[in-house]
Amino acid sequence: MGEQKNNQQNNQQNNAKEQDVNQLRKVRREKLANLQAEGKNPFIITKYNATHHAADIRDNYDELEGQHVTLAGRIMQKRVMGKASFCNILDQSGNIQSYVARDSIGEEEYKDFKKMDIGDIVGLEGEVFKTKTGEISIHASAIKLLSKSLQILPEKYHGLTNTDMRYRQRYVDLIMNMESRDTFIKRSKIISAIRRYLDEQGFLEVETPMLVSNAGGAAARPFETHFNALDEDFKLRISLELYLKRLIVGGLEKVYEIGRVFRNEGLDTRHNPEFTLMELYQAYTDYNGMMDLTENLYRHVAQEVLGTTTIVYNGVEMDLGKPFERITMVDAVKKYAGIDWNEVETLDQARELADKHHVEYEDRHKKGDILSLFFEEFAEEHLIQPTFVMDHPIEISPLTKKKPDDPDYVERFEFFMNGWEMANAYSELNDPIDQRERFKAQEELLAQGDEEANTTDEDFLNALEIGMPPTGGIGFGIDRMCMLMTDSAAIRDVLLFPTMKSLDK
């Protein structure tokens, strides 16, 4: 009975709040109608010349004190006190206070100001000064309504705390939560820093197709669509790899692309069906060259964007300033699971070990697949500091060169931080005969029900037959990099508009 009573009270409170909000919305629409009737429709204004942002004024107060400035932004707080008032204006750089007095802006303008609402967008001009309490402010000489807000912002002291609504209405989240705004500003700076670094290293940024007939280059299930004009089925790309390698064949020795890829898989704190991937390829180097590039790139971006090479994520420090650890997958399993895979000679032995240690596998899995499963089960979570895990089994690496001295393994590494895979790199397979055999093996896996297996790409094989030089390549998960560098708990916190289930379902 007590729970039922509480539910009834909560429903009544929610209904009352909704009625209050609806009434406030109605009042705002009436205010807009009155403005339009008076010939003061804010929506006909096309531009406003702002000379400064709030941060410019705060950071350069000594030079700007007593100077006339203009800025534009959203009213976030307002205190009307008779003939003089204060308001707080938010622009992209942050907040600044304004002192608005009737005698300074005029009686008619002051009446208009008093009718303005929280959320309205205004243009403000006036003189820079400090209040008696030492707060940098603008003494307004004019304030102009540029856009009328017809909705009600969340309560100002608590911000937008509903996580689901923050993702669905990111525009409100960016207004109410300065931490969220700072995250996305940092994300933009991270991507810009990556581009600058690679451009300085002589890489060319390129663009490759998103709609493809053959979605290869990764183990993932693609989204499928139909192109009416050609009456053909296409897929959204799951990786950037195969087209970028074609450019290496064409003689572009250093190329990279930063773009969206699409994988038809689940949603969780580290996965979204569309995400940002960067892949780069460099001729005449190998996976050791890619390790050096990765280490230097991460260190450079952290220093440029964060001002330090020490990242703190969820209270844990990760040091990018020290040389990154390098360990083989076999040694990682030996270190964290106590199993020496060099002593595992047959598939039956691998399966026995998996059964003994409760590692689940499928009938199609070979010895190398089971090694990878052991690594995922026992080693990954321990790789907190920057670590390169090298030399993967050939079974899980269909596009990678074999190790010359051990053909069961390939020249591949995955880069880990915080127990997460952050990047994946190869000495790229450039033998077209070997590549065809690997594609054939992938086709067999596909026939056995592996929906993430690759299919044969004849045009890519033709490119390899033209001749691809020895090449190193790598793929970076940009979103996870942004998560670590902004201390964000979930991938949705670094995607402006993450994929969400429809509210109708």
C-alpha positions as CSV (number, residue, x, y, z in Angstrom):
1,M,0.0,0.0,0.0
2,G,2.9,2.4,0.9
3,E,4.5,1.9,-2.5
4,Q,1.3,2.4,-4.3
5,K,0.7,5.6,-2.4
6,N,4.2,6.9,-3.2
7,N,3.6,6.2,-6.9
8,Q,0.3,8.1,-6.8
9,Q,2.1,11.1,-5.2
10,N,4.9,11.0,-7.7
11,N,2.4,10.9,-10.6
12,Q,0.5,13.8,-9.1
13,Q,3.7,15.8,-8.7
14,N,4.8,15.0,-12.3
15,N,1.4,16.1,-13.6
16,A,1.5,19.3,-11.7
17,K,5.0,20.0,-13.0
18,E,3.8,19.3,-16.6
19,Q,0.9,21.7,-16.1
20,D,3.3,24.4,-14.8
21,V,5.6,24.0,-17.8
22,N,2.7,24.1,-20.2
23,Q,1.5,27.3,-18.7
24,L,5.0,28.9,-18.9
25,R,5.3,27.8,-22.6
26,K,1.9,29.5,-23.2
27,V,3.1,32.7,-21.6
28,R,6.3,32.7,-23.8
29,R,4.2,32.3,-26.9
30,E,2.0,35.2,-25.8
31,K,5.1,37.4,-25.3
32,L,6.3,36.5,-28.8
33,A,2.9,37.4,-30.3
34,N,3.0,40.8,-28.4
35,L,6.5,41.5,-29.7
36,Q,5.4,40.7,-33.3
37,A,2.3,42.9,-32.9
38,E,4.6,45.8,-31.8
39,G,6.9,45.3,-34.8
40,K,9.7,43.8,-32.6
41,N,9.7,40.3,-34.1
42,P,13.2,38.9,-33.1
43,F,13.1,36.2,-35.8
44,I,13.5,38.7,-38.6
45,I,17.0,39.8,-37.3
46,T,19.7,38.3,-39.5
47,K,23.0,39.2,-37.9
48,Y,24.7,40.8,-34.9
49,N,28.3,41.9,-34.8
50,A,29.9,40.7,-31.6
51,T,33.4,42.0,-30.9
52,H,34.3,39.6,-28.1
53,H,33.4,36.4,-26.3
54,A,33.0,36.1,-22.6
55,A,36.3,34.4,-22.1
56,D,38.1,37.1,-24.1
57,I,36.8,39.7,-21.6
58,R,37.7,37.6,-18.5
59,D,41.2,36.7,-19.8
60,N,42.1,40.2,-21.0
61,Y,40.4,42.3,-18.3
62,D,43.4,44.6,-17.7
63,E,43.4,45.7,-21.4
64,L,39.6,45.8,-21.8
65,E,38.7,47.6,-18.5
66,G,36.6,50.7,-19.4
67,Q,36.4,49.6,-23.1
68,H,33.2,49.3,-25.1
69,V,32.5,45.7,-26.2
70,T,29.7,43.8,-27.8
71,L,28.9,40.1,-27.4
72,A,26.0,37.7,-28.0
73,G,24.7,34.8,-26.1
74,R,21.9,33.2,-24.1
75,I,20.4,34.6,-20.9
76,M,21.0,32.0,-18.2
77,Q,20.2,34.0,-15.0
78,K,18.3,37.2,-14.4
79,R,17.7,39.3,-11.3
80,V,15.4,42.2,-11.7
81,M,15.7,44.8,-8.9
82,G,13.6,47.9,-9.7
83,K,15.5,50.3,-11.9
84,A,18.6,48.1,-12.1
85,S,19.1,44.4,-12.8
86,F,21.8,41.8,-13.4
87,C,21.8,39.0,-15.9
88,N,24.2,36.3,-16.9
89,I,25.0,35.7,-20.5
90,L,26.3,32.3,-21.9
91,D,28.2,32.2,-25.2
92,Q,30.5,29.4,-26.6
93,S,33.4,30.4,-24.3
94,G,31.4,30.6,-21.1
95,N,29.4,32.9,-18.8
96,I,29.7,36.6,-18.1
97,Q,27.6,38.9,-15.9
98,S,26.0,42.1,-17.1
99,Y,24.6,45.0,-15.1
100,V,21.5,46.4,-16.8
101,A,20.2,49.8,-15.6
102,R,17.2,51.7,-16.8
103,D,19.1,55.0,-16.9
104,S,21.8,53.4,-19.1
105,I,19.7,51.6,-21.7
106,G,16.5,53.7,-21.7
107,E,13.1,53.3,-20.2
108,E,11.5,51.5,-23.2
109,E,14.4,49.2,-23.6
110,Y,14.4,48.4,-19.9
111,K,10.8,47.4,-20.0
112,D,11.6,45.1,-22.9
113,F,14.5,43.6,-21.0
114,K,12.3,42.8,-17.9
115,K,10.0,40.8,-20.2
116,M,12.9,38.7,-21.5
117,D,13.1,35.0,-20.3
118,I,15.8,32.6,-19.3
119,G,17.0,31.0,-22.6
120,D,16.4,34.0,-24.8
121,I,19.3,34.9,-27.0
122,V,20.4,38.5,-26.9
123,G,23.0,40.9,-28.2
124,L,24.7,43.0,-25.5
125,E,26.9,46.1,-25.7
126,G,28.5,48.1,-22.9
127,E,31.6,48.9,-20.9
128,V,33.8,46.4,-19.1
129,F,34.1,46.9,-15.4
130,K,34.3,45.0,-12.0
131,T,31.5,45.0,-9.4
132,K,32.2,45.8,-5.8
133,T,32.6,42.1,-5.2
134,G,35.3,41.9,-7.8
135,E,33.3,40.1,-10.6
136,I,34.2,41.0,-14.1
137,S,31.0,42.4,-15.8
138,I,29.6,44.5,-18.6
139,H,27.7,47.7,-17.8
140,A,25.1,47.5,-20.5
141,S,24.4,50.4,-22.7
142,A,22.1,48.4,-25.0
143,I,20.6,44.9,-25.0
144,K,18.7,43.5,-28.0
145,L,16.6,40.4,-28.3
146,L,17.9,38.3,-31.1
147,S,15.9,35.1,-30.7
148,K,13.0,34.1,-28.4
149,S,13.2,30.9,-26.5
150,L,9.7,29.2,-26.5
151,Q,10.8,26.2,-24.4
152,I,11.8,26.0,-20.7
153,L,15.3,25.1,-19.8
154,P,16.0,22.6,-17.0
155,E,16.3,24.1,-13.4
156,K,19.5,26.1,-13.5
157,Y,21.2,24.8,-10.3
158,H,20.9,21.1,-11.2
159,G,21.3,21.2,-14.9
160,L,20.2,18.5,-17.2
161,T,20.7,15.4,-15.1
162,N,18.5,12.9,-17.0
163,T,21.2,10.9,-18.9
164,D,18.8,9.6,-21.6
165,M,17.6,13.1,-22.2
166,R,21.1,14.5,-22.3
167,Y,21.9,12.2,-25.3
168,R,18.5,12.8,-27.0
169,Q,18.6,16.6,-26.6
170,R,22.3,17.2,-26.8
171,Y,21.6,20.9,-27.6
172,V,20.1,21.3,-24.2
173,D,22.9,19.3,-22.6
174,L,25.5,21.7,-24.1
175,I,23.6,24.7,-22.7
176,M,23.2,23.3,-19.2
177,N,26.4,21.3,-18.6
178,M,29.7,23.0,-19.1
179,E,31.5,19.7,-18.6
180,S,29.8,18.3,-21.6
181,R,30.6,21.4,-23.7
182,D,34.2,21.1,-22.6
183,T,34.3,17.4,-23.6
184,F,33.3,18.2,-27.2
185,I,35.6,21.2,-27.5
186,K,38.4,18.8,-26.4
187,R,37.3,16.2,-28.9
188,S,37.5,18.7,-31.7
189,K,41.0,19.7,-30.5
190,I,42.1,16.1,-30.3
191,I,41.1,15.4,-33.9
192,S,42.8,18.6,-35.1
193,A,46.0,17.7,-33.2
194,I,46.0,14.3,-34.9
195,R,45.6,15.9,-38.3
196,R,48.4,18.4,-37.7
197,Y,50.8,15.8,-36.5
198,L,50.2,13.5,-39.4
199,D,50.3,16.3,-42.0
200,E,53.7,17.4,-40.5
201,Q,54.9,13.8,-40.9
202,G,54.1,13.9,-44.7
203,F,50.8,12.0,-44.7
204,L,48.0,12.9,-47.1
205,E,44.4,13.0,-45.9
206,V,42.1,11.2,-48.3
207,E,38.5,10.1,-48.6
208,T,37.2,6.7,-49.6
209,P,33.7,5.3,-50.2
210,M,31.2,4.7,-47.4
211,L,28.8,2.7,-49.7
212,V,30.6,-0.4,-50.8
213,S,29.7,-3.6,-52.6
214,N,32.1,-5.6,-50.4
215,A,32.5,-4.5,-46.7
216,G,35.9,-5.9,-45.7
217,G,38.9,-5.0,-43.6
218,A,37.5,-6.0,-40.2
219,A,35.6,-8.7,-38.4
220,A,32.1,-7.2,-38.1
221,R,28.6,-7.5,-39.4
222,P,27.7,-4.7,-41.9
223,F,24.6,-2.7,-42.4
224,E,23.0,-3.4,-45.8
225,T,21.0,-1.2,-48.1
226,H,19.7,-1.1,-51.7
227,F,20.8,1.5,-54.3
228,N,17.7,2.0,-56.5
229,A,19.5,3.7,-59.4
230,L,21.7,0.7,-60.0
231,D,19.2,-1.9,-58.6
232,E,22.1,-3.3,-56.5
233,D,22.6,-4.1,-52.9
234,F,25.3,-2.2,-51.1
235,K,26.8,-2.2,-47.6
236,L,28.0,0.6,-45.3
237,R,31.7,0.3,-44.8
238,I,33.0,-1.4,-41.6
239,S,36.6,-0.3,-42.1
240,L,38.7,2.0,-44.3
241,E,41.5,-0.5,-45.0
242,L,41.0,-2.0,-48.4
243,Y,40.6,1.3,-50.3
244,L,43.5,3.0,-48.5
245,K,45.7,0.0,-49.5
246,R,44.7,0.6,-53.1
247,L,46.1,4.1,-52.8
248,I,49.4,2.7,-51.5
249,V,49.5,0.5,-54.7
250,G,48.8,3.7,-56.7
251,G,52.0,5.3,-55.3
252,L,50.7,7.5,-52.5
253,E,53.2,6.4,-49.9
254,K,51.6,7.9,-46.7
255,V,47.8,8.2,-46.5
256,Y,45.2,8.5,-43.7
257,E,41.5,8.9,-43.4
258,I,39.4,10.0,-40.4
259,G,35.8,9.0,-41.0
260,R,32.6,7.2,-39.8
261,V,32.4,3.5,-40.1
262,F,29.3,1.4,-39.4
263,R,29.0,-2.0,-37.7
264,N,25.7,-3.8,-37.1
265,E,26.3,-4.8,-33.5
266,G,25.2,-4.1,-30.0
267,L,25.3,-0.9,-27.9
268,D,27.2,-0.6,-24.7
269,T,29.6,1.9,-22.9
270,R,32.3,1.3,-25.6
271,H,30.3,0.5,-28.7
272,N,28.0,2.5,-31.0
273,P,26.9,1.2,-34.4
274,E,28.5,4.3,-36.1
275,F,31.8,5.5,-34.8
276,T,34.9,7.5,-35.9
277,L,37.9,5.5,-37.1
278,M,41.2,6.7,-38.3
279,E,43.3,4.4,-40.5
280,L,46.7,5.2,-41.9
281,Y,49.1,3.4,-44.2
282,Q,52.8,4.0,-44.8
283,A,54.9,2.3,-47.5
284,Y,58.3,0.8,-46.8
285,T,57.7,0.3,-43.0
286,D,56.3,-2.4,-40.8
287,Y,54.4,-2.9,-37.6
288,N,57.5,-1.7,-35.6
289,G,57.3,1.6,-37.5
290,M,53.6,1.7,-36.6
291,M,54.4,1.2,-32.9
292,D,56.8,4.1,-33.0
293,L,54.2,6.3,-34.7
294,T,51.5,5.4,-32.3
295,E,53.6,6.2,-29.2
296,N,54.7,9.5,-30.6
297,L,51.2,10.5,-31.8
298,Y,49.5,9.7,-28.5
299,R,52.2,11.6,-26.5
300,H,52.0,14.6,-28.9
301,V,48.2,14.8,-28.8
302,A,48.0,14.6,-25.0
303,Q,50.6,17.2,-24.5
304,E,49.0,19.6,-27.1
305,V,45.4,19.2,-25.9
306,L,45.8,18.5,-22.2
307,G,49.1,20.1,-21.5
308,T,50.5,16.9,-19.9
309,T,51.4,13.3,-20.9
310,T,49.7,11.9,-17.8
311,I,46.0,10.9,-18.4
312,V,43.7,10.4,-15.4
313,Y,40.7,8.2,-16.2
314,N,38.3,7.3,-13.5
315,G,40.9,8.1,-10.9
316,V,43.6,5.9,-12.5
317,E,46.8,7.6,-13.9
318,M,48.2,6.4,-17.2
319,D,51.6,7.7,-18.2
320,L,52.2,8.4,-21.9
321,G,55.6,10.0,-21.1
322,K,57.3,6.7,-20.4
323,P,58.2,4.1,-23.2
324,F,55.2,2.0,-23.9
325,E,55.4,-1.7,-22.8
326,R,55.7,-4.3,-25.6
327,I,54.7,-7.9,-25.0
328,T,53.7,-10.8,-27.3
329,M,50.2,-12.3,-27.0
330,V,51.8,-15.6,-26.0
331,D,53.8,-13.9,-23.3
332,A,50.8,-12.0,-22.1
333,V,48.8,-15.3,-21.7
334,K,51.8,-16.8,-19.9
335,K,52.0,-13.8,-17.6
336,Y,48.4,-13.5,-16.7
337,A,46.9,-17.0,-17.2
338,G,50.0,-19.0,-16.3
339,I,49.8,-21.0,-19.6
340,D,52.8,-21.3,-22.0
341,W,51.1,-21.6,-25.4
342,N,54.4,-22.6,-26.9
343,E,53.8,-26.0,-25.3
344,V,50.3,-26.3,-26.9
345,E,50.9,-28.4,-30.0
346,T,47.4,-29.5,-31.2
347,L,43.9,-28.2,-31.4
348,D,42.8,-30.9,-29.0
349,Q,45.3,-29.7,-26.3
350,A,44.0,-26.1,-26.8
351,R,40.4,-27.3,-26.3
352,E,41.3,-29.2,-23.2
353,L,42.9,-26.1,-21.7
354,A,39.9,-24.1,-22.6
355,D,37.6,-26.6,-20.9
356,K,39.8,-26.7,-17.8
357,H,39.8,-22.9,-17.5
358,H,36.1,-22.4,-18.5
359,V,37.0,-20.5,-21.7
360,E,34.1,-20.8,-24.1
361,Y,34.8,-21.6,-27.8
362,E,33.0,-22.7,-30.9
363,D,33.6,-25.8,-33.1
364,R,35.0,-23.7,-35.9
365,H,37.7,-22.2,-33.6
366,K,41.3,-23.3,-34.3
367,K,44.3,-23.3,-31.9
368,G,45.1,-19.6,-32.6
369,D,41.5,-18.6,-32.1
370,I,41.5,-20.2,-28.6
371,L,44.8,-18.4,-27.8
372,S,43.0,-15.1,-28.6
373,L,40.1,-16.1,-26.3
374,F,42.5,-16.8,-23.5
375,F,44.1,-13.4,-24.0
376,E,40.7,-11.7,-23.9
377,E,39.7,-13.6,-20.8
378,F,42.8,-13.3,-18.6
379,A,45.1,-10.6,-19.9
380,E,43.2,-7.6,-21.4
381,E,41.9,-6.2,-18.1
382,H,45.4,-5.9,-16.7
383,L,46.7,-3.8,-19.5
384,I,46.1,-0.4,-17.9
385,Q,49.3,1.4,-18.8
386,P,50.1,1.9,-22.5
387,T,50.9,-1.5,-23.9
388,F,51.6,-3.0,-27.3
389,V,50.4,-6.6,-27.6
390,M,52.3,-8.2,-30.5
391,D,52.4,-11.2,-32.7
392,H,48.8,-12.5,-33.0
393,P,47.9,-16.0,-34.3
394,I,47.4,-16.1,-38.1
395,E,43.8,-17.5,-37.7
396,I,42.5,-14.1,-36.4
397,S,44.6,-11.9,-38.8
398,P,43.6,-12.5,-42.5
399,L,45.2,-9.3,-43.8
400,T,48.6,-9.5,-42.1
401,K,52.1,-10.7,-43.0
402,K,53.3,-13.9,-41.4
403,K,56.3,-13.7,-39.1
404,P,59.2,-15.1,-41.2
405,D,60.5,-17.2,-38.4
406,D,57.1,-18.5,-37.1
407,P,54.4,-18.7,-39.8
408,D,51.7,-19.6,-37.2
409,Y,51.9,-16.0,-36.1
410,V,51.7,-12.6,-37.8
411,E,53.3,-9.2,-37.5
412,R,50.4,-7.5,-35.8
413,F,49.9,-5.6,-32.6
414,E,47.0,-4.2,-30.7
415,F,47.5,-1.1,-28.5
416,F,45.9,-1.2,-25.1
417,M,45.2,1.4,-22.4
418,N,42.9,1.1,-19.4
419,G,42.2,-2.5,-20.4
420,W,40.8,-1.3,-23.7
421,E,41.9,-2.0,-27.3
422,M,42.8,1.5,-28.6
423,A,44.4,0.6,-32.0
424,N,45.1,-2.3,-34.2
425,A,48.1,-2.5,-36.6
426,Y,49.8,-4.8,-39.1
427,S,52.7,-5.4,-41.3
428,E,50.3,-5.5,-44.2
429,L,50.0,-8.6,-46.3
430,N,51.1,-7.8,-49.9
431,D,51.3,-11.3,-51.3
432,P,48.3,-11.6,-53.6
433,I,48.5,-15.5,-53.7
434,D,48.6,-15.7,-49.9
435,Q,45.8,-13.1,-49.7
436,R,43.6,-15.1,-51.9
437,E,44.1,-18.2,-49.7
438,R,43.2,-16.2,-46.6
439,F,40.1,-14.8,-48.3
440,K,39.1,-18.4,-49.2
441,A,39.5,-19.4,-45.5
442,Q,37.3,-16.5,-44.6
443,E,34.6,-17.6,-47.1
444,E,34.6,-21.0,-45.4
445,L,34.0,-19.4,-42.0
446,L,31.2,-17.4,-43.6
447,A,29.6,-20.6,-44.9
448,Q,29.9,-22.1,-41.4
449,G,27.8,-19.2,-40.0
450,D,30.4,-16.6,-39.0
451,E,28.6,-13.4,-40.0
452,E,31.7,-11.3,-39.3
453,A,34.0,-13.1,-41.7
454,N,35.4,-11.3,-44.8
455,T,34.4,-12.2,-48.4
456,T,36.8,-12.2,-51.3
457,D,37.4,-8.8,-52.9
458,E,38.6,-9.4,-56.4
459,D,39.4,-5.8,-57.2
460,F,41.6,-5.6,-54.1
461,L,43.4,-8.8,-55.2
462,N,43.9,-7.3,-58.6
463,A,45.5,-4.2,-56.9
464,L,47.9,-6.5,-55.0
465,E,48.8,-8.2,-58.2
466,I,49.8,-4.8,-59.7
467,G,52.1,-4.7,-56.7
468,M,52.0,-3.2,-53.2
469,P,55.3,-2.3,-51.5
470,P,56.0,-3.4,-47.9
471,T,53.6,-1.4,-45.8
472,G,52.6,-0.7,-42.2
473,G,49.1,0.1,-41.4
474,I,47.0,1.0,-38.3
475,G,43.5,1.7,-37.2
476,F,42.7,4.0,-34.3
477,G,39.4,4.2,-32.4
478,I,39.0,8.0,-32.1
479,D,36.1,7.8,-29.8
480,R,37.9,5.7,-27.2
481,M,40.9,8.0,-27.4
482,C,38.5,10.9,-26.7
483,M,36.9,9.0,-23.8
484,L,40.3,8.5,-22.1
485,M,41.5,12.1,-22.7
486,T,38.2,13.6,-21.4
487,D,37.6,11.2,-18.5
488,S,34.2,10.2,-20.0
489,A,32.5,7.1,-18.7
490,A,30.7,6.0,-21.9
491,I,31.2,6.3,-25.7
492,R,27.9,8.2,-25.8
493,D,29.5,11.0,-23.7
494,V,31.9,11.7,-26.6
495,L,29.4,11.3,-29.5
496,L,27.4,14.5,-30.0
497,F,24.4,12.5,-31.3
498,P,24.7,8.8,-30.3
499,T,22.4,6.1,-31.7
500,M,19.3,5.9,-29.5
501,K,16.2,3.7,-29.5
502,S,13.1,5.4,-30.8
503,L,10.8,6.8,-28.1
504,D,7.9,5.3,-30.0
505,K,9.2,1.7,-29.3
